[in-house]
Each structure stands twice: as C-alpha cells, then as structure tokens.
Amino acid sequence: MMYTIARCVILISLAVALIGCAINVPLKKVYGTYKASYPFGAETITLNEDGSFVQKIAVKDQAPVTLQGKWDFDSQGSRVNFDRLMMVMDGTGHLKSDWQTATPGIASLDVETHWFRITMASAAVYPYLKQ
C-alpha cells in the first residue's frame, strides 16, 4: 500500500515538473508584446508579423525611449534575433549608464514556455513576459 502511494506521488510530481519545464515556442505564438518590469522602470518589445519590432523603455525620472528595428526567429533554437537592441541591464541587475544607445549587431534572446506562460530571455534577472 505504501509503495503504491509513494509511486503515485513520484509519478504525479514528475508529470507536474514536465508540464512546467521550458519548451520551444512555434513562430505563430512568438508574435506579440513582451514586458519586463525593473525596479527602475519597464520595457516592452512588440514583435510584429512583418519582421519588425518596437522596443519602448521607460526609466523613472527620464524621458521614455523608443527603438524600431528588424527581427527574425530561429525555430530550431527557439530564439529571437534582433538586428540591434537597447540593452537596459548591465549584467548585474542594474541600469546601464548608456541604456538609451542601441547596441549594433545581433542580439539573441530565447523564447520558451514556462508554466503555460511564454517568456523571452527566461534566464535573465527580469525576463520578458508575453502580454
């Protein structure tokens, strides 16, 4: 009896863990608006079906900044590749001093489903959540 209960608990735990695990996202579900909330402000990135994006950043006590550019999707790696992007964070969870400057070159962010929610840059301190 105890063995059967323990076995059921283990199987249910594994099923719940698998459901919550990260899985790749199909392109049709990637389109839309993603939001990251920071202690110092917020950022949204809207991925349009035509391959364009709009990035809007609002930092407390500073004028908001908007950037437009192009993006594509690597379905094999489930990654969005941007032609340029404003990088807000400095890698330690703080606002970069030059956050208003677009970083040239390709920026690449993962897109995954976590607990039924689509996220971008899921390993970041402040990931983007699809709205």
C-alpha positions in Angstrom: 0.0 0.0 0.0 2.7 2.5 1.0 4.7 1.5 -2.1 1.7 2.3 -4.3 1.1 5.7 -2.7 4.8 6.6 -2.9 4.9 5.6 -6.6 1.8 7.7 -7.4 3.3 10.7 -5.6 6.5 10.3 -7.7 4.6 9.9 -11.0 2.4 13.0 -10.2 5.5 15.0 -9.3 7.2 14.1 -12.5 4.2 15.0 -14.6 3.9 18.4 -12.9 7.6 19.0 -13.4 7.4 18.1 -17.1 4.4 20.4 -17.7 6.3 23.3 -16.1 9.5 22.7 -18.0 10.6 25.0 -20.7 9.6 24.1 -24.2 10.2 25.7 -27.6 7.6 28.0 -28.9 6.2 27.8 -32.5 6.6 31.0 -34.6 2.9 31.8 -34.7 2.9 32.1 -30.9 6.0 34.3 -30.8 4.4 37.4 -32.3 3.1 39.9 -29.8 4.1 42.2 -26.9 6.6 41.2 -24.1 7.1 43.2 -21.0 10.0 43.3 -18.5 9.5 45.1 -15.2 12.5 46.5 -13.4 12.9 48.3 -10.1 13.8 51.4 -12.0 11.2 51.2 -14.8 9.7 49.0 -17.5 10.4 47.8 -21.1 8.2 46.4 -23.8 9.1 44.8 -27.0 6.5 44.2 -29.7 7.3 41.6 -32.3 5.3 42.2 -35.5 4.5 39.5 -38.1 6.3 41.5 -40.8 9.6 41.0 -39.1 9.7 44.5 -37.5 9.8 45.2 -33.7 9.2 48.2 -31.5 11.2 48.5 -28.2 9.9 51.0 -25.6 11.8 51.7 -22.4 10.5 53.9 -19.6 13.0 54.6 -16.8 11.9 56.6 -13.7 12.7 60.3 -13.9 13.9 60.1 -17.5 12.2 60.6 -20.9 11.0 57.3 -22.4 12.9 56.0 -25.5 11.6 54.0 -28.5 13.6 52.0 -31.0 12.4 50.2 -34.1 14.2 47.5 -36.0 14.0 44.1 -37.6 13.9 40.6 -36.0 13.8 37.0 -37.1 13.2 33.7 -35.4 15.4 30.7 -35.1 12.8 27.9 -34.6 15.5 25.3 -34.0 16.9 27.1 -31.1 13.7 28.9 -30.2 15.5 32.3 -30.3 14.5 35.8 -31.5 17.4 37.5 -33.2 17.3 41.4 -33.3 19.4 43.4 -35.7 20.1 45.8 -32.8 18.6 46.4 -29.4 18.9 48.8 -26.5 20.3 46.8 -23.6 18.9 48.1 -20.3 20.7 45.9 -17.8 24.4 45.9 -17.1 24.6 42.2 -16.3 24.4 42.6 -12.5 20.8 43.7 -12.4 21.4 47.4 -12.6 20.6 50.1 -15.2 23.3 50.6 -17.7 24.6 54.2 -17.9 24.2 54.2 -21.7 20.9 52.3 -21.8 19.4 54.7 -24.5 22.1 53.6 -27.0 21.2 50.8 -29.4 23.8 48.0 -29.4 24.7 47.3 -33.0 24.9 43.7 -34.3 22.7 40.7 -33.5 21.2 40.4 -30.0 19.6 37.0 -29.5 17.0 36.1 -26.8 15.5 32.7 -26.1 11.7 32.3 -26.2 10.2 29.5 -24.1 7.0 28.4 -22.5 7.3 28.2 -18.7 4.3 27.1 -16.7 1.9 27.9 -19.5 3.4 31.4 -20.0 5.6 32.5 -22.9 8.8 34.2 -21.8 11.7 35.8 -23.6 15.2 35.9 -22.0 13.9 33.4 -19.4 17.2 33.1 -17.6 17.5 36.9 -17.1 17.0 38.5 -13.7 14.0 40.3 -15.2 12.6 38.2 -18.0 10.1 39.5 -20.6 6.6 38.1 -20.2 4.3 37.9 -23.1 1.2 40.1 -22.5 
